Amino acid sequence: MYQNLPSLIAARSRYPEVKAPVHLGHGEKDWSRPSGREVNEQLLPAAEWDPGPCDQG
């Protein structure tokens, strides 16, 4: 999906179309901002969110 869009922010307009189960995790060293995560949570209300430790490198 992201290859056809100019940015990750642009992808948000497509989030309401997502029908597949979604599980997202964010770690202490994650590059995303809390404000962006909140927007994503609103756009993906059926998604499972895991704010726990998530080592990404």
Rosetta blueprint (number, residue, H / E / L):
1 M L
2 Y H
3 Q H
4 N H
5 L L
6 P L
7 S L
8 L H
9 I H
10 A H
11 A H
12 R H
13 S H
14 R H
15 Y H
16 P H
17 E H
18 V L
19 K L
20 A L
21 P L
22 V L
23 H E
24 L E
25 G E
26 H L
27 G L
28 E L
29 K L
30 D L
31 W L
32 S L
33 R L
34 P H
35 S H
36 G H
37 R H
38 E H
39 V H
40 N H
41 E H
42 Q H
43 L H
44 L L
45 P L
46 A L
47 A L
48 E E
49 W E
50 D E
51 P L
52 G L
53 P L
54 C L
55 D L
56 Q L
57 G L
